[in-house]
Amino acid sequence: MKPLKPDTGSATVDAVLHAAHRVRQAADAELRTLGLSLSSYKALRALEIEPCSMRALSEALWVAPRTVTDIIDGLEKRGLVERGTHPQDRRVTLLRITGAGSVQLRSARLAVERVHRASVAALTEADQKTLVALLERIGLARSAGAASIAAG
């Protein structure tokens, strides 16, 4: 069955959504061969930067706290993440990537980089820079539009 494209009424928005979905789908499929999901990969990447609380990780990943709990439970069972106490606030659970998690993340990063390269292989370097600039403008326009709606 051919994948359905979004139909929002805007060919431009539909193309952006469809392309993003296809890239996410390909990355997720590649990560699943390593026993990860795209969400767990993003969690490991965030924890590689610095240990953080469940709430901070939820905000960084733009997902509900319950979703972070599920992600972390799975990563912890595999020994890729550990929970610990916060040095200044013992009420806060601090999440840390483990050594095994760092090793897994290196493999996952290589897999995702292959997907990303394949996803934009048909674009020249100049095309890629133009696309990034255009998508950033869309993001900025959305932010400005939301601010004006809130102010209006």
C-alpha angles and dihedrals in degrees: 000000000000113000113255117241119223116262108203095148092258119092090200095052091043091054092049092048093046094048092047091048093051093049091047091047092051093047092047092050091050092047092050088063085063094046095257136108126217089256094052090046091054090048091052091048091052092048091048088064093051141327112268145174125266089252093052091048090049090054093044092052095039092232135122118273090244090058091052090051090055092047093048093045089057094045092046092052088056093048094245097116133027133201120224142160123277111248094228102029117037090190089069122080111220118209121213133181112238128221089260088050091054091051091049090047092054091055092044093049091055091050093049092047089055090052092047093050091049091047094059099029092112091058125082119230088258091050090052092051090048092049092050091049092049094047091048089053089052090052092048092047090052091050092048091046092051091049093051091048090051091048094044 
